[in-house]
Amino acid sequence: MEANTPVKIYNHNVNDIGIKGQLREYLLPGSRGVPTVLTMPFSEVEYVNSRSPIFRNGTGQFDPETRESVYKALYLDNWQDTVLFDEEIERIIRENDMDSAEKFLNVTDVFTIQRIRGHLISLTNDSDIDISRRMIDLIEFRYDEINHGIRQTKWNMAKAKERMERDQDPRIAAMQAQIAEMQKMITTLQSQANLPTDQKETPAKTVRKPSTKKVDAKAES
């Protein structure tokens, strides 16, 4: 790719992006819905990429039609495995896609995990979206790890998937409901057993009424 080839940069994030080039600074304002865009020569893209991770972590995005060629020119052939665009982050969280969420565990920089957590907070505040507890736990777990300088996550994705599949099995869910009902009954019986004697329920005594039958006069004599 030639040095003067124009390259479009997009910002899909709600936050502004400041980009420091060789001779000038660029600003991509934040947006909701429609992304903002600017154009810079490829030589500037190379310069920025050598000093900033914004193209490697997906904060600044290239045009989808030229994305592959730009990343190839930057020698980032594995970009599809490492770059996290804002739309992809939101989709993973919104759809509770635990397979794709493994990308979150591979994040090692504070800025990217803050982006991910920002999307999580925004989506959890939407009452129409149901974010799974495991998705929330995974993101918060990795956020805490990175803030403590832990580059290699200790989160066990295999066990998390196993728990998720177990919870989704309707037979197991029905069994868990039955167990919960049984535990409730046991708790009730135990609480009754611990009541003082005068508070326990006792069967009502049968009171026999006196007979109203007339006595035969002959029997009296």
Secondary structure, DSSP 8 states (H G I E B T S, - for coil): --TT-EEEEEE-SSS-EEEE-SS-EEEE---SSS-EEEEEEHHHHHHHHHH--TTTTTSSEE-TTTHHHHHHHTT-TTHHHH---HHHHHHHHHTT-TTTTHHHHT--SHHHHHHHHHHHHHHHT-TT----HHHHHHHHHHHHHHHTT--S----HHHHHHHHHHHH-HHHHHHHHHHHHHHHHHHHHHHHHTS-GGGS----------------HHHH-
